[in-house]
Amino acid sequence: MAITHLLLDIEGTTCPVSFVAEVLFPYARRRLERFLSEHADDPDVAALVNAVRERWQADPSAEARALAERGESVLAYLQWLIDHDIKDTALKDLQGRIWREGYASGALVAPLFDDVTVALERWHAQGLVLAVYSSGSVPAQQLLYGHTQAGDLTPLFSHWFDTRTGAKQEPASYRAICAAMGCTSTQVLFVSDSRTELEAAAAAGLAVLFSDREGNPGRDGGPFEKISDYSTLGIGHGTHGP
């Protein structure tokens, strides 16, 4: 069956890892304390902080327990999660709210890989349904694509998915995404720089490609076909390889 839906990861796939690791994460970390103070009376923010506290109480790691034993605040645990790049849904939501302010002020602009914008526009013009699946929250995803060096690219996408759908390492998450998009798994091509994510997607029946980009921490695609330039990616009539 022909590929009709293209599901894309962000970090290391359409946007350099360095932007997330060296720009977005530090930006949120520096502003986290002030943000929590300024939004202390916001019930949505309070609910997110409570969710983080519950995670902290259940966190079995020695470092997390040490923070609690020292009487540290939830801010310290949030900063610890950021420093260890732990994919916590509530944290991702809080980061997204901080990044919104940065994008709005012009302090943050997303630097997509050079071939991405043209490819997205081409795929959209061809009638492919474009979707995002990232560990970053949906609002954070939309902020990133809404503030790129090429302008606002959000109209090119039809669906947005984050870890509220499920873990990216679980086949069930990809089956849920296909159901949400109203298509079969064989109609979807998933591109990611993570082998474990590709393994899960392939187990769910999706076609997959390993994103091999300069600067990615892991560039061994194992059994998966690699792609490093979307100008070589032809999709349609059952074709999904470069």
KOLTI-155269 format. One record per atom (N, C-alpha, C): x, y negated, z. Coordinates in steps of 0.02 Angstrom, whole numbers, padded with zeros to 5 digits, always signed. Layout:
XYZ
...
//
This chain:
+00043+00060+00000
+00000+00000+00000
+00044-00062+00000
+00024-00113-00036
+00063-00175-00041
+00066-00212+00025
+00122-00246+00036
+00129-00289+00094
+00088-00353+00083
+00043-00367+00131
+00001-00427+00127
+00013-00474+00185
+00045-00449+00238
+00057-00488+00299
+00131-00485+00317
+00159-00543+00334
+00229-00547+00353
+00233-00572+00426
+00259-00530+00470
+00265-00546+00541
+00338-00562+00557
+00350-00621+00584
+00419-00645+00593
+00435-00659+00666
+00492-00635+00687
+00523-00656+00750
+00550-00727+00737
+00573-00761+00789
+00601-00829+00780
+00676-00829+00792
+00697-00819+00855
+00767-00824+00873
+00810-00772+00838
+00858-00796+00798
+00901-00750+00761
+00870-00725+00697
+00809-00748+00682
+00773-00725+00622
+00757-00784+00576
+00725-00835+00604
+00712-00895+00564
+00749-00956+00592
+00772-00950+00655
+00805-01006+00688
+00867-00980+00724
+00923-01016+00722
+00984-00992+00754
+00975-00978+00829
+01006-00925+00851
+01007-00909+00922
+01034-00967+00963
+01083-01001+00935
+01115-01056+00971
+01067-01112+00990
+01016-01124+00949
+00968-01177+00965
+00930-01160+01028
+00910-01097+01033
+00873-01075+01091
+00918-01072+01153
+00976-01040+01145
+01020-01029+01202
+01057-01091+01225
+01076-01134+01177
+01119-01191+01194
+01082-01258+01196
+01020-01259+01170
+00982-01322+01170
+00918-01315+01211
+00874-01270+01190
+00809-01265+01223
+00813-01243+01296
+00849-01189+01310
+00853-01165+01379
+00884-01216+01426
+00941-01246+01408
+00970-01297+01453
+00924-01357+01462
+00890-01377+01408
+00845-01434+01412
+00790-01421+01463
+00759-01362+01461
+00707-01345+01508
+00734-01338+01579
+00793-01309+01585
+00822-01299+01652
+00835-01366+01686
+00863-01413+01648
+00879-01478+01677
+00817-01516+01700
+00762-01505+01666
+00701-01544+01680
+00649-01507+01721
+00665-01446+01740
+00616-01403+01774
+00595-01432+01842
+00643-01453+01882
+00626-01478+01949
+00580-01539+01945
+00598-01586+01902
+00557-01647+01895
+00488-01629+01868
+00485-01583+01820
+00421-01563+01790
+00375-01533+01844
+00401-01488+01885
+00360-01457+01936
+00335-01508+01987
+00378-01557+02003
+00358-01609+02049
+00304-01654+02020
+00312-01674+01957
+00264-01718+01925
+00197-01685+01912
+00197-01618+01905
+00136-01582+01889
+00113-01537+01946
+00132-01555+02007
+00115-01514+02065
+00040-01507+02075
+00002-01556+02053
-00071-01554+02062
-00108-01525+02002
-00072-01503+01951
-00102-01474+01892
-00119-01401+01907
-00183-01382+01905
-00201-01313+01922
-00171-01261+01875
-00161-01279+01812
-00131-01231+01765
-00058-01218+01783
-00022-01271+01799
+00048-01264+01819
+00053-01226+01885
+00008-01241+01931
+00008-01206+01995
-00003-01131+01986
-00048-01113+01940
-00061-01043+01927
+00001-01008+01898
+00037-01044+01855
+00098-01015+01826
+00151-01006+01880
+00158-01054+01924
+00207-01049+01978
+00189-00990+02024
+00125-00982+02038
+00104-00925+02080
+00120-00859+02046
+00111-00856+01981
+00127-00795+01944
+00202-00779+01950
+00243-00832+01948
+00315-00822+01955
+00331-00798+02026
+00298-00826+02076
+00309-00804+02145
+00292-00730+02153
+00237-00708+02122
+00218-00638+02127
+00270-00594+02094
+00297-00616+02038
+00349-00578+02005
+00411-00574+02050
+00427-00630+02081
+00486-00633+02125
+00479-00583+02182
+00420-00581+02213
+00408-00536+02269
+00416-00462+02248
+00401-00448+02185
+00406-00379+02161
+00472-00364+02125
+00514-00415+02119
+00577-00407+02082
+00625-00364+02123
+00647-00307+02096
+00690-00262+02135
+00764-00279+02132
+00783-00328+02092
+00854-00343+02082
+00885-00372+02146
+00948-00355+02157
+00983-00379+02216
+00989-00455+02217
+01000-00485+02159
+01007-00558+02156
+00942-00593+02174
+00886-00566+02150
+00821-00596+02166
+00806-00590+02240
+00823-00532+02270
+00812-00523+02342
+00857-00570+02382
+00918-00580+02357
+00964-00625+02392
+00938-00697+02393
+00908-00718+02338
+00878-00785+02336
+00824-00792+02389
+00782-00740+02395
+00728-00742+02444
+00756-00742+02515
+00807-00702+02527
+00836-00697+02594
+00868-00763+02614
+00893-00801+02565
+00922-00867+02581
+00870-00921+02589
+00807-00903+02578
+00753-00951+02584
+00749-01001+02527
+00774-00980+02469
+00772-01024+02410
+00700-01036+02387
+00689-01091+02351
+00623-01106+02325
+00611-01069+02260
+00549-01072+02237
+00532-01039+02174
+00571-01070+02116
+00591-01134+02124
+00632-01167+02072
+00696-01128+02061
+00728-01106+02115
+00791-01070+02108
+00781-01004+02072
+00725-00971+02084
+00711-00908+02050
+00697-00922+01976
+00661-00974+01960
+00648-00992+01891
+00713-01006+01854
+00758-01042+01887
+00823-01057+01856
+00863-00993+01846
+00858-00948+01894
+00892-00883+01888
+00864-00844+01828
+00799-00845+01819
+00768-00811+01762
+00794-00840+01696
+00799-00907+01693
+00824-00940+01633
+00896-00920+01620
+00937-00922+01673
+01008-00907+01666
+01020-00836+01641
+00974-00790+01657
+00982-00720+01637
+00937-00702+01577
+00907-00754+01546
+00866-00744+01486
+00815-00688+01497
+00781-00690+01553
+00730-00640+01569
+00663-00663+01539
+00631-00618+01503
+00570-00636+01466
+00509-00633+01511
+00499-00684+01549
+00441-00688+01593
+00388-00733+01561
+00327-00709+01556
+00274-00745+01520
+00259-00813+01553
+00255-00815+01619
+00240-00878+01653
+00297-00929+01643
+00358-00905+01648
+00416-00948+01636
+00414-00976+01565
+00400-00933+01517
+00397-00956+01447
+00345-01011+01438
+00289-01004+01473
+00237-01055+01470
+00261-01121+01499
+00294-01117+01556
+00321-01178+01587
+00373-01211+01542
+00417-01171+01514
+00468-01198+01468
+00434-01233+01409
+00382-01202+01382
+00347-01231+01325
+00318-01299+01341
+00293-01307+01402
+00264-01372+01421
+00319-01426+01427
+00378-01406+01450
+00434-01453+01454
+00459-01470+01384
+00464-01420+01341
+00487-01432+01273
+00440-01478+01235
+00375-01474+01250
+00327-01517+01216
+00346-01590+01224
+00366-01608+01284
+00387-01677+01297
+00450-01694+01257
+00496-01646+01252
+00558-01658+01215
+00547-01666+01140
+00504-01624+01113
+00488-01629+01041
+00452-01695+01027
+00406-01713+01071
+00367-01774+01061
+00411-01836+01062
+00464-01834+01102
+00508-01892+01107
+00560-01894+01051
+00565-01839+01014
+00616-01835+00961
+00683-01808+00986
+00686-01792+01050
+00749-01765+01078
+00763-01695+01052
+00710-01659+01033
+00717-01591+01008
+00692-01586+00936
+00733-01557+00893
+00714-01544+00824
+00739-01473+00808
+00696-01431+00782
+00714-01361+00769
+00753-01354+00704
+00814-01327+00707
+00855-01318+00646
+00846-01248+00617
+00798-01239+00573
+00788-01173+00543
+00847-01158+00496
+00858-01093+00484
+00909-01074+00435
+00891-01105+00367
+00942-01121+00328
+00932-01160+00266
+00882-01130+00218
+00877-01063+00215
+00833-01031+00166
+00762-01022+00190
+00749-01036+00254
+00685-01018+00284
+00626-01060+00258
+00634-01126+00256
+00578-01169+00237
+00553-01153+00167
+00598-01148+00119
+00579-01133+00050
+00545-01064+00047
+00572-01016+00084
+00543-00949+00083
+00473-00949+00113
+00463-00983+00168
+00396-00986+00199
+00346-01017+00151
+00366-01070+00119
+00321-01104+00072
+00306-01059+00012
+00356-01022-00011
+00346-00976-00068
+00299-00920-00049
+00311-00889+00009
+00268-00834+00031
+00196-00857+00041
+00188-00916+00070
+00121-00943+00081
+00086-00955+00015
+00123-00983-00033
+00094-00996-00099
+00075-00932-00136
+00111-00878-00120
+00096-00813-00151
+00034-00780-00120
+00009-00809-00066
-00050-00781-00034
-00036-00734+00024
+00028-00728+00043
+00044-00685+00101
+00019-00718+00165
-00005-00677+00211
-00025-00701+00276
+00037-00702+00321
+00054-00761+00346
+00114-00768+00387
+00095-00771+00461
+00134-00735+00502
+00121-00732+00574
+00187-00733+00611
+00183-00755+00674
+00242-00759+00717
+00231-00712+00777
+00284-00675+00796
+00282-00636+00857
+00349-00648+00893
+00346-00686+00947
+00406-00705+00983
+00395-00698+01058
+00449-00688+01095
+00444-00687+01168
+00428-00756+01196
+00443-00808+01158
+00424-00875+01178
+00348-00882+01173
+00319-00923+01217
+00246-00931+01217
+00221-00958+01151
+00157-00946+01136
+00128-00971+01074
+00134-01047+01070
+00119-01085+01123
+00129-01158+01118
+00201-01176+01101
+00249-01140+01129
+00320-01154+01114
+00336-01139+01042
+00308-01085+01016
+00317-01067+00945
+00291-01122+00900
+00231-01146+00916
+00199-01197+00874
+00237-01264+00879
+00264-01278+00937
+00305-01338+00944
+00367-01334+00901
+00400-01276+00902
+00461-01267+00862
+00446-01276+00788
+00396-01241+00763
+00381-01246+00691
+00348-01313+00674
+00321-01347+00724
+00291-01413+00712
+00341-01469+00710
+00403-01455+00731
+00455-01507+00735
+00521-01480+00708
+00521-01461+00645
+00582-01436+00613
+00615-01492+00574
+00674-01479+00550
+00709-01528+00509
+00672-01541+00443
+00627-01495+00425
+00587-01503+00364
+00516-01528+00379
+00503-01546+00442
+00437-01570+00461
+00394-01516+00493
+00329-01527+00489
+00281-01482+00521
+00264-01424+00474
+00283-01363+00495
+00271-01304+00454
+00216-01259+00482
+00183-01282+00536
+00132-01240+00567
+00074-01222+00520
+00055-01266+00472
-00001-01247+00428
+00013-01185+00385
+00077-01165+00380
+00094-01107+00339
+00076-01042+00374
+00067-01044+00440
+00055-00984+00479
-00019-00975+00497
-00041-00913+00496
-00111-00897+00512
-00119-00867+00581
-00067-00836+00608
-00072-00801+00673
-00009-00813+00715
-00020-00815+00780
+00035-00825+00827
+00027-00775+00884
+00081-00740+00901
+00079-00689+00954
+00140-00697+01000
+00128-00688+01065
+00183-00688+01113
+00176-00627+01158
+00210-00627+01215
+00210-00568+01257
+00144-00556+01293
+00097-00601+01286
+00031-00587+01313
-00002-00531+01272
+00019-00523+01210
-00006-00468+01170
+00024-00402+01194
+00084-00405+01221
+00119-00346+01244
+00193-00353+01233
+00232-00309+01263
+00304-00310+01256
+00325-00295+01184
+00377-00329+01162
+00398-00320+01092
+00432-00253+01080
+00447-00217+01134
+00479-00152+01128
+00428-00094+01130
+00363-00111+01129
+00311-00060+01134
+00271-00055+01069
+00266+00005+01040
+00227+00014+00978
+00155-00011+00984
+00126-00005+01044
+00056-00026+01054
+00047-00100+01039
+00099-00140+01052
+00094-00212+01039
+00084-00226+00965
+00118-00188+00924
+00114-00199+00851
+00047-00174+00824
+00022-00121+00854
-00044-00097+00834
-00097-00149+00852
-00088-00180+00911
-00135-00233+00932
-00132-00293+00885
-00072-00310+00863
-00064-00367+00817
-00098-00352+00751
-00089-00292+00725
-00121-00274+00662
-00197-00278+00669
-00223-00255+00725
-00295-00258+00736
-00319-00331+00739
-00280-00373+00772
-00298-00444+00778
-00297-00478+00709
-00252-00457+00665
-00247-00487+00599
-00296-00455+00550
-00328-00400+00570
-00377-00368+00527
-00346-00331+00469
-00289-00300+00480
-00255-00263+00426
-00229-00197+00453
-00206-00155+00409
-00175-00092+00430
-00100-00104+00441
-00069-00059+00477
+00002-00067+00491
+00044-00064+00427
+00021-00026+00378
+00059-00019+00315
+00058-00082+00273
+00017-00130+00291
+00013-00194+00254
+00060-00247+00283
+00095-00230+00338
+00134-00280+00375
+00208-00266+00370
+00247-00318+00356
+00319-00315+00359
+00341-00358+00418
+00380-00327+00463
+00405-00362+00522
+00480-00372+00515
+00503-00434+00527
+00574-00451+00522
+00597-00475+00590
+00651-00445+00616
+00678-00462+00681
+00752-00446+00684
+00787-00478+00730
+00858-00463+00740
+00868-00412+00796
+00814-00383+00821
+00818-00335+00876
+00802-00265+00852
+00849-00220+00860
+00838-00150+00839
+00783-00117+00879
+00779-00131+00944
+00727-00100+00985
+00657-00123+00964
+00652-00186+00943
+00588-00211+00918
+00570-00178+00852
+00619-00170+00808
+00607-00138+00745
+00588-00065+00754
+00619-00032+00802
+00601+00038+00817
+00528+00043+00838
+00507-00003+00881
+00438-00002+00904
+00389-00016+00847
+00406-00066+00806
+00362-00083+00750
+00359-00026+00700
+00415+00004+00685
+00417+00060+00638
+00376+00119+00665
+00379+00130+00730
+00341+00184+00761
+00266+00171+00755
+00247+00107+00751
+00177+00089+00742
+00156+00090+00669
+00203+00103+00624
+00187+00109+00553
+00202+00048+00511
+00233-00004+00539
+00248-00064+00501
+00312-00054+00460
+00318-00089+00405
+00380-00094+00369
+00424-00143+00407
+00490-00131+00408
+00533-00175+00449
+00597-00191+00411
+00627-00249+00429
+00692-00270+00405
+00731-00299+00463
+00796-00285+00465
+00840-00311+00518
+00869-00377+00495
+00858-00429+00535
+00884-00496+00520
+00957-00500+00541
+01001-00507+00493
+01073-00511+00506
+01096-00582+00490
+01098-00624+00540
+01114-00694+00531
+01180-00711+00566
+01217-00757+00537
+01278-00782+00567
+01263-00810+00636
+01301-00789+00686
+01290-00814+00753
+01247-00769+00796
+01216-00719+00767
+01175-00672+00806
+01221-00629+00851
+01201-00616+00912
+01243-00577+00957
+01250-00504+00937
+01198-00477+00905
+01200-00408+00883
+01188-00404+00808
+01235-00375+00771
+01228-00375+00698
+01229-00304+00669
+01222-00255+00713
+01220-00185+00691
+01147-00165+00683
+01126-00159+00622
+01056-00142+00608
+01041-00068+00615
+01093-00029+00628
+01081+00043+00633
+01050+00071+00570
+00995+00106+00575
+00964+00136+00516
+00922+00088+00474
+00915+00026+00498
+00870-00020+00465
+00904-00062+00412
+00869-00073+00358
+00894-00115+00303
+00902-00187+00328
+00957-00219+00309
+00973-00286+00332
+00952-00339+00281
+00938-00398+00307
+00927-00456+00264
+00957-00517+00298
+00991-00560+00260
+01022-00619+00287
+01003-00682+00248
+00964-00674+00196
+00944-00731+00154
+00876-00716+00124
+00825-00755+00143
+00758-00740+00120
+00745-00756+00047
+00792-00791+00016
+00783-00803-00056
+00789-00739-00096
+00816-00687-00063
+00824-00622-00097
+00766-00574-00081
+00719-00597-00039
+00666-00552-00017
+00605-00559-00062
+00591-00507-00100
+00532-00506-00142
+00478-00463-00110
+00418-00490-00103
+00364-00454-00071
+00304-00453-00118
+00272-00395-00120
+00213-00388-00164
+00217-00324-00203
+00160-00298-00220
+00156-00236-00259
+00194-00180-00226
+00190-00181-00157
+00222-00127-00119
+00296-00136-00107
+00326-00190-00131
+00397-00201-00123
+00411-00243-00063
+00459-00222-00021
+00477-00264+00035
+00552-00267+00047
+00590-00241+00003
+00662-00244+00011
+00692-00300-00027
+00754-00320-00008
+00788-00375-00044
+00812-00351-00111
//
